[in-house]
Amino acid sequence: MPSKPVGTLYRGREGMWSWVAHRITGVGIFFFLLVHVLDTALVRVSPEAYNEVIGTYKNPIVGLMEVGLVGAILFHAFNGIRLILVDFWAKGPRNQRKLMIGVGVVWVVLFVPFVIRHLMHVFGG
């Protein structure tokens, strides 16, 4: 009698994990855009209230959230390009792992300098 597998039956690889990360970053970006539209619309109602809301964003916690936002946008954008290549390039499915590594390398190359510069600004640089 065969033994039962432990945990999930699907042993995901880069395709599954990039799919999960793409959905998570997409939802995060959506909620940021929702809040951004709402707080920007506040300027039409009351410029003073708008200035108050924007003033509350000027703290280190929001600065760290901005780091997460930029990381999510970068990953979502480059992973979207990878998905286009996998879907519409004949060699895309065979090179899915290489494309995912490429996304990771480009993400790190762009994200790390941003994080350094942004955190210097957030924490008093």
C-alpha positions as CSV (number, residue, x, y, z in Angstrom):
1,M,0.0,0.0,0.0
2,P,1.6,3.4,-1.0
3,S,2.2,5.9,1.7
4,K,0.4,9.2,1.8
5,P,2.3,12.3,0.7
6,V,3.1,14.8,3.5
7,G,2.0,18.4,2.9
8,T,0.9,19.6,-0.5
9,L,0.6,17.3,-3.5
10,Y,1.9,20.0,-5.8
11,R,5.6,20.6,-5.4
12,G,5.7,24.1,-6.9
13,R,8.7,25.4,-8.7
14,E,9.5,28.9,-10.0
15,G,6.3,29.1,-12.1
16,M,4.0,28.5,-9.1
17,W,5.9,30.8,-6.7
18,S,6.1,33.6,-9.2
19,W,2.3,33.2,-9.8
20,V,1.7,33.5,-6.1
21,A,4.0,36.5,-5.7
22,H,2.5,38.2,-8.8
23,R,-1.0,37.9,-7.3
24,I,0.2,39.2,-3.9
25,T,2.0,42.1,-5.3
26,G,-0.9,42.9,-7.6
27,V,-3.3,43.1,-4.7
28,G,-0.9,45.2,-2.7
29,I,-0.5,47.6,-5.6
30,F,-4.2,47.8,-6.1
31,F,-4.8,48.8,-2.4
32,F,-2.1,51.4,-2.6
33,L,-3.7,52.9,-5.7
34,L,-7.1,52.9,-4.0
35,V,-5.8,54.8,-1.0
36,H,-3.8,57.1,-3.2
37,V,-6.8,58.0,-5.3
38,L,-8.9,58.6,-2.2
39,D,-6.4,60.8,-0.4
40,T,-5.6,62.7,-3.6
41,A,-9.4,63.3,-4.1
42,L,-9.5,64.8,-0.6
43,V,-7.7,67.9,-2.0
44,R,-10.9,68.9,-3.8
45,V,-13.0,68.6,-0.7
46,S,-10.6,70.3,1.8
47,P,-7.0,71.3,1.1
48,E,-6.4,71.6,4.8
49,A,-7.6,68.1,5.4
50,Y,-5.5,66.9,2.5
51,N,-2.4,68.6,4.0
52,E,-3.2,66.9,7.4
53,V,-3.4,63.4,5.8
54,I,-0.2,63.9,3.7
55,G,1.5,65.1,6.9
56,T,0.7,61.8,8.6
57,Y,2.6,60.0,5.9
58,K,5.9,61.7,6.8
59,N,7.2,59.1,9.2
60,P,9.6,56.2,9.1
61,I,6.9,53.5,9.1
62,V,5.4,54.9,5.9
63,G,9.0,55.2,4.5
64,L,9.4,51.5,5.0
65,M,6.0,50.8,3.4
66,E,7.3,52.8,0.4
67,V,10.2,50.4,0.2
68,G,7.8,47.5,0.1
69,L,5.7,49.3,-2.5
70,V,8.6,49.9,-4.9
71,G,9.8,46.3,-4.4
72,A,6.3,45.1,-5.3
73,I,6.0,47.3,-8.3
74,L,9.4,46.3,-9.6
75,F,8.7,42.6,-9.2
76,H,5.2,42.9,-10.6
77,A,6.4,44.7,-13.7
78,F,9.4,42.4,-14.5
79,N,7.4,39.3,-13.7
80,G,4.7,40.6,-16.0
81,I,7.3,40.8,-18.8
82,R,8.4,37.3,-18.0
83,L,4.8,36.1,-18.2
84,I,4.4,37.7,-21.6
85,L,7.6,36.0,-22.8
86,V,6.5,32.6,-21.5
87,D,3.0,33.0,-23.1
88,F,4.0,34.4,-26.5
89,W,7.6,33.4,-27.2
90,A,8.0,29.8,-28.5
91,K,11.0,29.1,-26.3
92,G,9.4,30.8,-23.2
93,P,8.1,27.7,-21.4
94,R,11.4,25.9,-21.8
95,N,13.3,28.9,-20.4
96,Q,11.0,29.7,-17.6
97,R,13.6,29.1,-14.9
98,K,16.2,31.3,-16.6
99,L,13.6,34.0,-17.1
100,M,12.7,33.9,-13.4
101,I,16.4,34.1,-12.5
102,G,16.6,37.1,-14.8
103,V,13.7,38.7,-13.1
104,G,15.4,38.2,-9.7
105,V,18.7,39.6,-10.9
106,V,17.1,42.7,-12.5
107,W,15.0,43.2,-9.4
108,V,18.0,43.1,-7.1
109,V,20.1,45.4,-9.3
110,L,17.4,48.0,-9.3
111,F,15.9,47.5,-5.8
112,V,19.0,47.5,-3.7
113,P,20.3,50.9,-4.7
114,F,16.8,52.4,-4.3
115,V,16.5,50.9,-0.8
116,I,19.9,52.3,0.2
117,R,19.1,55.8,-1.1
118,H,15.5,55.9,0.1
119,L,16.3,54.7,3.7
120,M,19.1,57.3,3.9
121,H,16.4,59.9,3.1
122,V,13.8,58.4,5.4
123,F,16.2,58.1,8.4
124,G,17.8,61.5,8.1
125,G,20.2,61.6,5.2
